[in-house]
Amino acid sequence: MRTTEHLHEMLRLASSTVHACPAEGHMADEHRDVPRDGVEVGSIRPSKASRSVDKLNEEQLARKRAADRKSQQILRQKTRNHIESLEERIRHLENQKSELELAQHKNTQLEEELRNLKAAIASSASITKKTFASKPILPSTLPQIRIDPTQQPIPPRSTPITVKSRDTRIAVPTGIPIPLLAESTDSSTEPSTALSAYKSNTKRTRRRIELEFGSASPPARSPTPQGVALHPYFIPPSFLKQPSVHAWELPLRLQEPTSPVDKLLYGLIETQKKLLSEGASRSVAIGPLIPNVNVLIAPHLSHLAHPVSRVLCDLLKRMTYRSLIDKLGALLVMYPVYQWQIMNDYESYARIPSHSIPVFAQRSTLHAVWICALGSPKLREMVIADMDRYANEDFIYAFILSINCNWNRDFLHAICWGKDGVSVTKDFWDHCNVLDNWSFDRPFSTTYPELRSAVRFTDYDDLTGVKIEEMNRG
């Protein structure tokens, strides 16, 4: 600011110099007596060598005036040039001022965004702690039951339950009330009538079983205590139709996140689950069917991507894959899996490819959340079975550096543009959802040769994808 004010002051002085009349001043100075130091003006004698305009003739006077005008023009031009340079300097400083204000504004926005991100990470961490704290933990020691050796065992009160054919009969001793069948008479019927109705119903039931299953010999029955008469008893249908848990409702046994990758993935799942619990719609919680890849292809359109695809793409962007096409394929493998972990319903579960459906080890053994992104089911089982060897950074590095989706077409055939930016084509989506299209090269094949039975190994001479030899699964 001080520099600008100083330049304005210099510009004002220069402008005043231009507007002055240098010709009049020059002519007046010729007849003006200039005082010397310590001498009065009246006492100064004119010098003999002083030059007088009166002694000049017309031709000399015209030449002198022409020279004066030329010098005045040169002086004015220099002054104008100086003024223009000062004005240019002022404009440059004003532009720098606007750029500085813009940079300060962007810095303020970035600081605000950083504070919001820190708050979101803190809330995700608190949700994670609450989630793990709410899980029931079995005590390390269970109370033991003391058995008195002198105590007599409880004698059986009835014969073992025997299931017979589709009618699901069990043996019941006499003396226990037996509900009458629909074909039986009510309580006002005489005993002989009720007995005949029971016998006829038994015959009809036996006849129906023989028609359905053939006249095979009846199965051997357990010995019946003497003096105990058995009657058939039909289990009500309500007992047979017990509530069941569907496969898509069974949760995975995920351990508490420790690595940055686990924390990012677990925080994404918990954050979107929280939105779902607050009443968010399906599209807001888990995103579209096919992910948006703006973060990887068009970063300037990242704000148009859904949070699920944006977080996963940002994670993959920081990892060193052999090529961008392999990175896109890895996104398509993990995207539906983490969508289902956010919303455990049938529709999300049905979108998962068959080779990415969670295996039994994922539901029964604690494991890291990043293992869900491994496409091969047998590979996930082997990794969970020996996590000391495989659940580390060396395995992850070899995995992402060696994975190969074997896309033989041009890269432009794998992506397409839409209203929200860049997405993948249906051909590439279908290609990546086939397990046989995936393989692993070096260094994964040389570092973990024991995993040959879980994945397909391929050998390449360089990173351009030229296949030399394909090794079978063994």
Contacts in CASP RR format, 6 or more apart in sequence:
PFRMAT RR
TARGET T0000
AUTHOR 0000-0000-0000
METHOD contacts of the structure
MODEL  1
MRTTEHLHEMLRLASSTVHACPAEGHMADEHRDVPRDGVEVGSIRPSKAS
RSVDKLNEEQLARKRAADRKSQQILRQKTRNHIESLEERIRHLENQKSEL
ELAQHKNTQLEEELRNLKAAIASSASITKKTFASKPILPSTLPQIRIDPT
QQPIPPRSTPITVKSRDTRIAVPTGIPIPLLAESTDSSTEPSTALSAYKS
NTKRTRRRIELEFGSASPPARSPTPQGVALHPYFIPPSFLKQPSVHAWEL
PLRLQEPTSPVDKLLYGLIETQKKLLSEGASRSVAIGPLIPNVNVLIAPH
LSHLAHPVSRVLCDLLKRMTYRSLIDKLGALLVMYPVYQWQIMNDYESYA
RIPSHSIPVFAQRSTLHAVWICALGSPKLREMVIADMDRYANEDFIYAFI
LSINCNWNRDFLHAICWGKDGVSVTKDFWDHCNVLDNWSFDRPFSTTYPE
LRSAVRFTDYDDLTGVKIEEMNRG
3 93 0 8 1.000
4 90 0 8 1.000
4 93 0 8 1.000
4 94 0 8 1.000
7 86 0 8 1.000
7 89 0 8 1.000
7 90 0 8 1.000
7 93 0 8 1.000
8 90 0 8 1.000
10 86 0 8 1.000
11 83 0 8 1.000
11 86 0 8 1.000
11 87 0 8 1.000
11 90 0 8 1.000
14 79 0 8 1.000
14 82 0 8 1.000
14 83 0 8 1.000
14 86 0 8 1.000
15 83 0 8 1.000
17 79 0 8 1.000
18 76 0 8 1.000
18 79 0 8 1.000
18 80 0 8 1.000
18 83 0 8 1.000
22 72 0 8 1.000
22 75 0 8 1.000
23 68 0 8 1.000
23 69 0 8 1.000
23 72 0 8 1.000
26 68 0 8 1.000
30 51 0 8 1.000
30 53 0 8 1.000
33 41 0 8 1.000
33 42 0 8 1.000
33 44 0 8 1.000
35 41 0 8 1.000
35 44 0 8 1.000
36 44 0 8 1.000
53 61 0 8 1.000
53 64 0 8 1.000
56 64 0 8 1.000
120 271 0 8 1.000
124 266 0 8 1.000
124 267 0 8 1.000
124 270 0 8 1.000
124 271 0 8 1.000
125 263 0 8 1.000
127 267 0 8 1.000
127 270 0 8 1.000
127 271 0 8 1.000
127 274 0 8 1.000
128 256 0 8 1.000
128 257 0 8 1.000
128 266 0 8 1.000
128 267 0 8 1.000
128 270 0 8 1.000
131 270 0 8 1.000
132 256 0 8 1.000
157 173 0 8 1.000
158 171 0 8 1.000
158 172 0 8 1.000
158 173 0 8 1.000
158 176 0 8 1.000
158 228 0 8 1.000
159 171 0 8 1.000
159 173 0 8 1.000
159 222 0 8 1.000
159 224 0 8 1.000
159 225 0 8 1.000
159 228 0 8 1.000
159 230 0 8 1.000
160 171 0 8 1.000
160 222 0 8 1.000
161 170 0 8 1.000
161 171 0 8 1.000
162 169 0 8 1.000
162 170 0 8 1.000
162 171 0 8 1.000
162 221 0 8 1.000
162 222 0 8 1.000
163 169 0 8 1.000
163 170 0 8 1.000
164 219 0 8 1.000
164 232 0 8 1.000
165 209 0 8 1.000
165 213 0 8 1.000
166 209 0 8 1.000
166 212 0 8 1.000
167 205 0 8 1.000
167 209 0 8 1.000
167 232 0 8 1.000
167 234 0 8 1.000
168 234 0 8 1.000
168 235 0 8 1.000
168 240 0 8 1.000
169 232 0 8 1.000
169 233 0 8 1.000
169 234 0 8 1.000
170 233 0 8 1.000
170 235 0 8 1.000
171 224 0 8 1.000
171 230 0 8 1.000
171 233 0 8 1.000
172 178 0 8 1.000
172 230 0 8 1.000
172 231 0 8 1.000
172 233 0 8 1.000
173 228 0 8 1.000
173 229 0 8 1.000
173 230 0 8 1.000
174 228 0 8 1.000
174 229 0 8 1.000
174 230 0 8 1.000
174 231 0 8 1.000
178 231 0 8 1.000
178 233 0 8 1.000
179 233 0 8 1.000
180 186 0 8 1.000
180 194 0 8 1.000
181 198 0 8 1.000
181 201 0 8 1.000
181 234 0 8 1.000
183 197 0 8 1.000
183 200 0 8 1.000
183 201 0 8 1.000
184 194 0 8 1.000
184 197 0 8 1.000
184 198 0 8 1.000
184 201 0 8 1.000
185 193 0 8 1.000
185 194 0 8 1.000
185 197 0 8 1.000
189 197 0 8 1.000
202 232 0 8 1.000
224 230 0 8 1.000
246 346 0 8 1.000
247 349 0 8 1.000
248 340 0 8 1.000
248 344 0 8 1.000
248 345 0 8 1.000
248 346 0 8 1.000
248 348 0 8 1.000
248 349 0 8 1.000
249 344 0 8 1.000
250 358 0 8 1.000
250 363 0 8 1.000
251 344 0 8 1.000
251 363 0 8 1.000
252 341 0 8 1.000
252 358 0 8 1.000
252 362 0 8 1.000
252 363 0 8 1.000
252 367 0 8 1.000
252 372 0 8 1.000
253 362 0 8 1.000
253 363 0 8 1.000
253 364 0 8 1.000
253 365 0 8 1.000
253 366 0 8 1.000
253 367 0 8 1.000
254 266 0 8 1.000
254 366 0 8 1.000
254 367 0 8 1.000
254 368 0 8 1.000
254 369 0 8 1.000
255 366 0 8 1.000
255 367 0 8 1.000
255 368 0 8 1.000
257 263 0 8 1.000
257 265 0 8 1.000
257 266 0 8 1.000
257 267 0 8 1.000
257 368 0 8 1.000
257 369 0 8 1.000
258 368 0 8 1.000
259 368 0 8 1.000
259 370 0 8 1.000
259 393 0 8 1.000
261 315 0 8 1.000
261 370 0 8 1.000
261 396 0 8 1.000
262 368 0 8 1.000
262 369 0 8 1.000
262 370 0 8 1.000
264 311 0 8 1.000
264 315 0 8 1.000
265 315 0 8 1.000
265 338 0 8 1.000
265 369 0 8 1.000
265 370 0 8 1.000
266 369 0 8 1.000
268 307 0 8 1.000
268 308 0 8 1.000
268 311 0 8 1.000
268 312 0 8 1.000
268 338 0 8 1.000
269 338 0 8 1.000
269 341 0 8 1.000
269 342 0 8 1.000
269 369 0 8 1.000
271 307 0 8 1.000
272 285 0 8 1.000
272 286 0 8 1.000
272 307 0 8 1.000
272 308 0 8 1.000
272 342 0 8 1.000
273 285 0 8 1.000
273 342 0 8 1.000
275 284 0 8 1.000
275 285 0 8 1.000
276 285 0 8 1.000
276 342 0 8 1.000
276 343 0 8 1.000
282 343 0 8 1.000
285 342 0 8 1.000
285 343 0 8 1.000
286 308 0 8 1.000
286 339 0 8 1.000
286 342 0 8 1.000
286 343 0 8 1.000
286 348 0 8 1.000
287 306 0 8 1.000
287 308 0 8 1.000
287 309 0 8 1.000
287 339 0 8 1.000
288 306 0 8 1.000
289 351 0 8 1.000
290 423 0 8 1.000
290 424 0 8 1.000
290 429 0 8 1.000
291 305 0 8 1.000
291 306 0 8 1.000
291 308 0 8 1.000
291 309 0 8 1.000
291 312 0 8 1.000
291 313 0 8 1.000
291 331 0 8 1.000
291 332 0 8 1.000
291 335 0 8 1.000
291 423 0 8 1.000
291 424 0 8 1.000
292 304 0 8 1.000
292 305 0 8 1.000
292 306 0 8 1.000
292 309 0 8 1.000
292 310 0 8 1.000
292 313 0 8 1.000
292 420 0 8 1.000
292 421 0 8 1.000
292 422 0 8 1.000
292 423 0 8 1.000
293 305 0 8 1.000
293 309 0 8 1.000
293 313 0 8 1.000
293 328 0 8 1.000
293 331 0 8 1.000
293 415 0 8 1.000
293 422 0 8 1.000
293 423 0 8 1.000
293 424 0 8 1.000
294 301 0 8 1.000
294 302 0 8 1.000
294 304 0 8 1.000
294 305 0 8 1.000
294 310 0 8 1.000
294 313 0 8 1.000
294 420 0 8 1.000
294 421 0 8 1.000
294 422 0 8 1.000
295 302 0 8 1.000
295 305 0 8 1.000
295 309 0 8 1.000
295 310 0 8 1.000
295 313 0 8 1.000
295 314 0 8 1.000
295 317 0 8 1.000
296 313 0 8 1.000
296 316 0 8 1.000
296 317 0 8 1.000
296 324 0 8 1.000
296 327 0 8 1.000
296 328 0 8 1.000
296 331 0 8 1.000
296 422 0 8 1.000
297 415 0 8 1.000
297 422 0 8 1.000
298 421 0 8 1.000
298 422 0 8 1.000
301 420 0 8 1.000
301 421 0 8 1.000
301 422 0 8 1.000
302 310 0 8 1.000
304 420 0 8 1.000
304 421 0 8 1.000
305 313 0 8 1.000
305 420 0 8 1.000
308 335 0 8 1.000
308 338 0 8 1.000
308 339 0 8 1.000
308 342 0 8 1.000
309 331 0 8 1.000
309 335 0 8 1.000
312 331 0 8 1.000
312 334 0 8 1.000
312 335 0 8 1.000
312 338 0 8 1.000
313 331 0 8 1.000
316 327 0 8 1.000
316 330 0 8 1.000
316 331 0 8 1.000
317 327 0 8 1.000
319 327 0 8 1.000
319 400 0 8 1.000
320 397 0 8 1.000
320 400 0 8 1.000
320 401 0 8 1.000
321 327 0 8 1.000
321 330 0 8 1.000
321 400 0 8 1.000
321 401 0 8 1.000
321 403 0 8 1.000
322 401 0 8 1.000
322 402 0 8 1.000
322 403 0 8 1.000
322 404 0 8 1.000
322 441 0 8 1.000
322 463 0 8 1.000
323 463 0 8 1.000
324 411 0 8 1.000
325 405 0 8 1.000
325 407 0 8 1.000
325 411 0 8 1.000
325 414 0 8 1.000
326 403 0 8 1.000
326 404 0 8 1.000
326 405 0 8 1.000
328 414 0 8 1.000
328 415 0 8 1.000
328 424 0 8 1.000
328 428 0 8 1.000
329 405 0 8 1.000
329 428 0 8 1.000
329 432 0 8 1.000
330 373 0 8 1.000
330 400 0 8 1.000
330 403 0 8 1.000
330 405 0 8 1.000
332 424 0 8 1.000
332 428 0 8 1.000
332 429 0 8 1.000
332 432 0 8 1.000
332 433 0 8 1.000
333 353 0 8 1.000
333 356 0 8 1.000
333 373 0 8 1.000
333 375 0 8 1.000
333 432 0 8 1.000
334 372 0 8 1.000
334 373 0 8 1.000
336 348 0 8 1.000
336 351 0 8 1.000
336 352 0 8 1.000
336 353 0 8 1.000
336 356 0 8 1.000
337 352 0 8 1.000
337 356 0 8 1.000
337 372 0 8 1.000
337 373 0 8 1.000
338 372 0 8 1.000
339 348 0 8 1.000
339 351 0 8 1.000
340 348 0 8 1.000
340 349 0 8 1.000
340 351 0 8 1.000
340 352 0 8 1.000
341 372 0 8 1.000
342 348 0 8 1.000
349 357 0 8 1.000
353 433 0 8 1.000
353 435 0 8 1.000
355 375 0 8 1.000
355 376 0 8 1.000
355 377 0 8 1.000
355 435 0 8 1.000
356 375 0 8 1.000
356 377 0 8 1.000
357 377 0 8 1.000
358 372 0 8 1.000
359 377 0 8 1.000
359 380 0 8 1.000
359 381 0 8 1.000
361 367 0 8 1.000
361 380 0 8 1.000
361 381 0 8 1.000
361 384 0 8 1.000
361 385 0 8 1.000
362 371 0 8 1.000
362 372 0 8 1.000
362 380 0 8 1.000
362 384 0 8 1.000
365 384 0 8 1.000
367 383 0 8 1.000
367 384 0 8 1.000
367 387 0 8 1.000
367 391 0 8 1.000
368 387 0 8 1.000
368 391 0 8 1.000
370 396 0 8 1.000
371 380 0 8 1.000
371 383 0 8 1.000
371 384 0 8 1.000
371 391 0 8 1.000
372 380 0 8 1.000
374 380 0 8 1.000
374 383 0 8 1.000
374 399 0 8 1.000
375 435 0 8 1.000
375 438 0 8 1.000
376 435 0 8 1.000
376 438 0 8 1.000
376 454 0 8 1.000
376 455 0 8 1.000
378 453 0 8 1.000
378 454 0 8 1.000
378 455 0 8 1.000
379 451 0 8 1.000
379 454 0 8 1.000
379 455 0 8 1.000
381 454 0 8 1.000
382 390 0 8 1.000
382 451 0 8 1.000
382 454 0 8 1.000
383 390 0 8 1.000
383 391 0 8 1.000
383 395 0 8 1.000
389 395 0 8 1.000
390 448 0 8 1.000
394 447 0 8 1.000
395 448 0 8 1.000
398 443 0 8 1.000
398 444 0 8 1.000
398 447 0 8 1.000
398 448 0 8 1.000
399 440 0 8 1.000
399 444 0 8 1.000
401 443 0 8 1.000
401 444 0 8 1.000
402 440 0 8 1.000
402 441 0 8 1.000
402 442 0 8 1.000
402 443 0 8 1.000
402 444 0 8 1.000
402 445 0 8 1.000
403 438 0 8 1.000
403 440 0 8 1.000
403 444 0 8 1.000
404 438 0 8 1.000
404 439 0 8 1.000
404 440 0 8 1.000
404 441 0 8 1.000
404 458 0 8 1.000
404 460 0 8 1.000
404 465 0 8 1.000
405 431 0 8 1.000
405 432 0 8 1.000
405 437 0 8 1.000
405 438 0 8 1.000
406 437 0 8 1.000
406 438 0 8 1.000
406 439 0 8 1.000
406 458 0 8 1.000
407 414 0 8 1.000
407 428 0 8 1.000
407 431 0 8 1.000
409 427 0 8 1.000
413 425 0 8 1.000
413 427 0 8 1.000
413 428 0 8 1.000
414 424 0 8 1.000
414 425 0 8 1.000
414 427 0 8 1.000
414 428 0 8 1.000
415 422 0 8 1.000
415 423 0 8 1.000
415 424 0 8 1.000
415 425 0 8 1.000
415 428 0 8 1.000
416 422 0 8 1.000
416 423 0 8 1.000
416 424 0 8 1.000
416 425 0 8 1.000
417 423 0 8 1.000
431 437 0 8 1.000
432 438 0 8 1.000
436 456 0 8 1.000
438 455 0 8 1.000
438 456 0 8 1.000
439 455 0 8 1.000
439 456 0 8 1.000
439 457 0 8 1.000
439 458 0 8 1.000
439 470 0 8 1.000
440 455 0 8 1.000
440 456 0 8 1.000
440 457 0 8 1.000
440 458 0 8 1.000
441 457 0 8 1.000
441 458 0 8 1.000
441 459 0 8 1.000
441 460 0 8 1.000
442 459 0 8 1.000
442 460 0 8 1.000
444 451 0 8 1.000
444 457 0 8 1.000
445 452 0 8 1.000
445 457 0 8 1.000
445 458 0 8 1.000
445 459 0 8 1.000
445 471 0 8 1.000
452 471 0 8 1.000
452 473 0 8 1.000
452 474 0 8 1.000
453 473 0 8 1.000
453 474 0 8 1.000
455 473 0 8 1.000
456 470 0 8 1.000
456 471 0 8 1.000
456 472 0 8 1.000
456 473 0 8 1.000
457 471 0 8 1.000
457 473 0 8 1.000
458 467 0 8 1.000
458 469 0 8 1.000
458 470 0 8 1.000
458 471 0 8 1.000
459 467 0 8 1.000
459 468 0 8 1.000
459 469 0 8 1.000
459 470 0 8 1.000
459 471 0 8 1.000
460 466 0 8 1.000
460 467 0 8 1.000
460 468 0 8 1.000
461 468 0 8 1.000
END
